[in-house]
Amino acid sequence: MGMFSRFFKSESNDNSGPIPPEVLPLRNDMCWCGSGLKYKKCHLDKDQVYLENKRQKELAAKKACSPVYG
């Protein structure tokens, strides 16, 4: 792994699957992917992991850009 690839990693290497829509269905609604399954049986767990990872990345970016006191 080269020096620049360590610093400038592309987020497209993330193999988390398709990106969920902005408005997620309720648990007992049909899944957004069109599989015919209910959301709770199809993508609920995957979407929760995706959203948690996204939230962690946003918090890390916000913390990295905040001023340091002390």
Secondary structure, 3 states (H helix, E strand, C coil): CCHHHHHCCCHHHCCCCCCCCCCCCCCCCECCCCCCCEHHHHCHHHHHHHHHHHHHHHHHHHHHHCCCCC
